[in-house]
């Protein structure tokens, strides 16, 4: 189990902070979207992730 180091009175959990940032990006994208829901492809784009198939295609192009 990883425990955040305590420095003074603040504790930083870098994983939690990264997750909060990703949630913020999704909220911004959702509020700017014209449709009711974001598509799975749009969510992947916002989060900068790709499927294994897309990664393999990228490797072939390089």
Secondary structure as UniProt FT lines:
FT   STRAND          6..7
FT   TURN            8..9
FT   STRAND          10..11
FT   HELIX           14..32
FT   HELIX           40..47
FT   HELIX           52..61
//
